[in-house]
Amino acid sequence: MASSHSKLSLQFWILALIALINSISFTSIIPLIYPYAKQFGLSDFQASLLTTAYAIAQFFATPILGRLSDVAGRKPLLVMSLGGTVAAGLLASFAPVAWVLYLARVLDGLTGGNVSVARAVISDMLPSDRRPQAFGIFDAMFRLGFVAGPSLSYLAQTIPPFPGVSRLGMGFLVSAGMALVAVILTVIWLPETLANKQAFRFSWQDFGLGRILKSTTRPKIGQLFLLTFFSGFTFTIFTFAFQPFFLNVLGQNTKTLAIVFAIFGILGFVAQIFGLQPLTSRFRLVNILAIALFIRGLLFLLIPATTSLSTFLVVAIFFGIANAYPLPLINSLLSVNSSDREQGEVFGLNASYLSISNAFGPAIGGLLVGFGYRAPFWITGVLALFTAWFAFTLKAQLEPEAPRSHP
C-alpha cells in the first residue's frame, strides 16, 4: 500500500487503539465468567465449558475469517468480527437461562478473529523490516488491556443494573459497549489496506479440521503453527496453576493476586514497547524467540521453589519481561515467511492453534493441580524448555541470512 510515512503511522496507531479497546472489552469479562456461571446454577465443570466453548468455536472460525479477509478485504471482516463481540456481550448480559450464555460464548468465539485480521492489516501497511516493532507495539497495546479490563469489570458491577440485567451481567454489557466503540473507530477512521480484492469461492474442504491440521506441513510456517500451540499450551497451564499456588501455597489474597496480574501486564507492555525493536535490529528473530522461551521455562521451574511473596515477585519480574516476546516474535516470523496474499489466512490459522491451546491448557493444568500445587510448574517448565529447543532448530529454515542490521 503506497503511502507516506506519516499516513502509515496514523493508520497504525488507529489500529493499535482499536486493539486496546478490543482487549479491554475481552479481558473485562474474564473475572466474570465463573461467578456468572454459578449465578445460573452451573457446576464448576459446566462453568469451565464456557471457556472451552469459546476457544473451540474460535479454533474453527478464525481461519475462515482470515481467509475471507484475504479476498473480501480487511475492513469488512474486522467490522463483522467486532460486531459479533458486541452481539455476544448483549446476549450474555440479558441471558435468561444458561444455554443462552453458552450460545453467547460460541457466538463470541465464531466471530473472534478480529486480532488475526488486524495483524494482517499491519502486514499490508508496513514493509517487512518494520513489522517486528509494529507487532510488538500492537501486542503491547493488547496486553495493556489486560491491566485495564479487570478494573473496568469491577467498576461495571458498581453501576446500577438495567432491567433484566444482573450486576455481573452489567460487566458483559459494558464489554459490548467497548467493542461497539472499536466498531465505530474501524468504520470511520481505518481505511481498507488490501489491494486487488478477488472473488471468493467457498469450499468446506478449504476450512475443515483437515485443512487446519494439514497446515503444519506447509514449509516454514507449519513449524511456526506448532510453535504457537506449544508456547500457548505451556503458558495456559501456568495461568491456571498460578492462582491456586499463589493463594494456597504463598498464602496471599485475591487483592494481591490482582496486583500481580497488573504487574505482569505492565512489565509486558514496557518490555514490548522499549525492548523489542532494539533486540530485533541486532539479533535474529528466531534466536530471540528461543532465548525468551528458554528463560520462561527456567522461571516455570523456579516458581515451585519460592516460599515467600518477596522471592516470588523477583521471579515474577523476570517472567513478566521474558513472557512479553514470544507472541509478537512468532507473528513477525509468520509475516516475513508468508506471501502478502495469504497474510489473513496465515494469521487466522495461527490464531486457531493458539485457541486450541487455550482450550486444552487450563484443563490439563486443573488435572495436574490434583497432584499438588507445584506439579504443574515442573511439567510446564520441562515442556517450555522443549519448546525453546524446537524454536532453535528452526533457525536455519526461517532465517538463513545474516542478522538484518548491526549495532
N, C-alpha and C positions, 0 to 999 in steps of 0.2 A: 504494500500500500504506500504509494508515494505521498510524502507529506513532510512538512517541516519538522524540525526537532521540537519546537515549542508546541506544535499541534499534537504531535505524538505524545509528548509529556502530559498535556492536558487530558487527552483521551485515557492515558494510562491511569492517571490519578482519579479520574471519574470512576474507572473500573475498580480501582483499589477501594474507593469509598463505598461502592456497591458491595464489594466483598466484605467490608467491615460491617455494614448494616445487615447483610445476609448472615454473617457469622453471629452477630448479636441475636438475631431472630432465632437461629438454630440452637445456640447454646443456652438461651433463656429458658427453654423447656426441658433441658436435661435434668435439672434438680426436681422437676415437677412430675416426670413420667411415673416414677414409682409411687409416690403418695397419691397421685391422681388415680392410678390403677387401683390402689387399696380403697379409695373412695367408692369405687364401683363394686367392691367386694371380691376383687380378684386375688388369687393366691400369689405367693412370691414367684412361683414358676410361671404362672399366667402373666404376671406383670413383666417378667423378663422377655416374654414372647413379643411384647410391643416393640422392643428394640430389635429383636431378631426379624420381625415382620418388615420393619423399615429397611434394615440392611439388605435382606434378600430381595425385596422389591427394587431397591436401588441397584443391586448387583445385575439384575436382568435389564433394567430400563436405561441405565446410563449410557451403554454403548449405542443404543438406538438413538438417543438424543444427540450424542456426539456425532454419529454418522449423519443424521439429518442436518446438523449444523454445517457439515462439510458441503452439502448440496443445496440446502434451502436458505442458508445464511445464519450467522451467529445471533444477530439481534432478535429475530422472532423466536428462536429456540430459548434464548435467555429469558425473554419476557414470559413465554409459556411456562418455563420451569419455575421461575419466581412466582408466577401466578398460581401454580399448583401449591406452593408453600402457603400462600395466602388462603386458598380454599381449604387446605388441610387444617390450618390453625383455626379457622372459623368452625369447621366441622367438629373438631375436637373440643373446642370451648363450649359448644352448645350440645354436645353428645348426651342423649338421654339414657342410653344403655351402653354396655361395654362393647358390643360388636361394632357400634358406630365409631368408638375410639380406635379399634383395630383398623377399621376402614380408613380413618383419617391418617393413621401411620403408614398404611400401604400406599395411599394417595401421595403422601409426602415423599415416600421412597421412589415411587414411579416417576415423579417429576423432579427428583432431587439431583439432576445433572447439571445444575447451574454453575458449579465450581469448575467442572471439566470444560464446559463451553467457554467460560471466562478465561481459562488458561489458553484455549485455542485462540481467543481474541488477542492475547498477549503475543502469541507466536505470529499472528497476522501482522501486527502493528510494529514489531521490533525485529531488527536483524539478530542473527544467532548469537553474536558476541555480547549483546546487551540483555539477552533473555535471562541468564542466571541471576543478575541483580534484580531484574523485574520480577521474576518468580519469587525471589527472596522477600522483596517488599510486599508482594501480593499475599504470600503465605503469612508474613508478619502481621499484616492488617487483619487477615482472617484469624490469626492467633490472638490478636488484641481483643477480638470479640469474645474470646474465652474468658477474658478478665471482666468485661462489661456485662456479658449475658446473664450470668447468675445473679449479679447485683440487680439488674433490671427485673429478673424473675421475682426477687424478694419484694421490690417496690410494687410490682404488679399486684401482688397479693394484698397490699395495703389499700388498693383502690376499691371504693365501694362497688361491689359486683353488679353487673347489669342483670335485668330479669332473665331467669333461665340459665344463668352462668354462676358457678361457684367461685370462691376466691382463688382456688387453684386453677379453675378454668380461665380466669382473667389473665393468667400468665400466657396461655395459648392465644388469647385474643390480642394481647399486646405483641406477641410474636408475629401474628398475622399482620398487624399494623406496621411493624418494622419491615416486613417483606414487601408490603404494598409501597412503602417509600422507595425501596430498591427498584420496584417495577416502574415507578414514575420517573426516577432518575435515568433508568435504561431507555425508556421510551423517548424522553425529551432530549437527553444530552449525549447518549452513547451512539455513535454512528455505526453503520454496518462496515465490517472490516474484511469480509470475504468477497473477493473479486471473482467474476465469471461463474455465477451460480449455474448449477446443472439440474436437469430433470432427474427426479428420484424414482427409481423402480424398486418397490418394496418386495422383499422375499424373506419368508420366515427362516430360510436356510442361512441368510446373512446375519441373523441376530439371535439364533438359538444358543443354548448352552454349549453345543458342539463348537460353534464359532469362537466363543469366549475361551474355551479350553484349548482349541487349536491355535489361538493367538500366541501361546507360549512357544510355538515352533517357529515363529517369524524371526528372521535374522535380527540380531541386536536387541530389538525392543521386546522380544519374547522373554529374554532373560530379565529384563527390567520389570516386566509384569510380575514375574516370580519374586523378584527382589522387593517389590511393593507389598506383595502378600506376606512374605516372611517378616519384613520390617513392621508392617501393621499388626500382624498376629502377635509378635513378641510385645509390642507396645500396649496392645489392648489387654493382654494378660496382666501386665503391670498395672494398668489403670483400674482394673477390678480389685486386684490383690492389695494395692496400695492403701485403700481406705480401711479395711479391717485391720491391717498391720498397724497403721498409724493410730487408730482408735484403741485397739486392744493390747498391742504389744508396747507401744510407746505411751499409752495411757493419756492421749490427748482428746480434745473435744471437737465437735463439728465446727465451731468457730475458728479454731486454729487450723483445721483442715481446709476451710475456705481460704484462709490467708495463704497457706502453702500453695493451693491451686493458683491463686493470684500471682504468687512469686514465680511459679513455672511459666505462666503466661507472659509476665513482664520480662523475665530473662530471655525467653524465646524471641520475643519481639525485638529487644535490643540486639541480641546476637544476630538475627537475620538482617536488621537494618544496617548495622555498623560492621559486622564481621564477614558477611557472605561475599560481598564484592571484592575486598582486599584478598581474600583467600582464593577465589576463583580466578583472579587476574594473575596469580602466581603459580598455582598448582592445578593439576588435572582434576576434573570433577570427580572421577571415579576414586582417585586417591583420597580426596577429602571425604567422600561418602564412606569409604571403607574404614577410615580412621574414626569418623564420628560414630559409626555403628559399633566399632570395637570398643571405644570408650563407653558407649551406652551399655554394652554387655558387661564390662567390668563393674560399672556402677550398679547394675542389677545385682551382681554377686556381692557387692559391698553392703547393700541395704540391709540384708538379714543380720549383719554384724553390728549394726547400730543399736545402741541400747538407751540412748537419750535423745531428746529433741535437738540439742546442740550439734551432736555428731551427725544426726540425720540431715540437718539443714546444710551442713558442709557438703555432704554427698548430693543433696538436692540442688545446690547452686551449680555444681559441675554438670549435673544431669540436665537441668533446665537449659544450659548453654549447648551441650552436645546434642540434645534432642531437637534443637531448632533446625538442624541442617539436612537430615536425610530426605524429607519430603520435597523441599524445593530443588535439591540436587538431582533427585530421580526425575522430577518433572523437566528439569533443564536437559538432562541426558535424553529423555524421550523426545523432547522438542528438536534437538540438533541431530538425532538419529532417525528422524522420520521426515517424509516429504511434506511440503506445505499443504497439499491437497488432502492429507489424511490426519491433520492435527486433531480435529474434533473427535474422530473415531478412536485415535490412539489414546487421547486423554480420557475418553469415555470408557474404553476397555480397562485402562489403568484404574479408574475410579471404581470399576466393578470388582477388581481384585482387592482394592482397599476396603470396599463394602463387605465382601465376604469374610475378610479377616476380622472386621469389626463385629460380624455375626458370631464367628467361632471363638475368638479370643476371650471375651468375657465368660462364655460358658466353660471353656477349659480352665480359666482362672478360678471359677467357682468350684470346679471339681478338685483342683489342686489345693485349695484352701482347706478342704476336708482332711488333708494330710498334715496340716499345720500352717500357721500364718507365714512361715518363712519359706515353705516348699515352692510356691510359685516363682519366687525370685531366683532360686537356684536353677529351676528349669528354664525360665525365660532368659536368664543370663547366658547359659550354655547355648541356647538357640540363637541368641543375638550375636554371640561370637562366631557361630557357624555362618550367620547371615553376613557378617563382616568379611569373612574369608571368601564367601561366594561373590561378594561385590568386588573384592580384589582380583579374583580370577577373570573378571570381565574387562579388565583394563585394556588388554591388547585388542579386544573386539570393538570396544566403544570409542576409545581414544588412542589410536596407534601413533598419532602425531605427537610432536613435542608440545610442551606447555604453550598455551596460546599467547602468553606475554610474559615478560620478565620484569622483576622489580627494578 
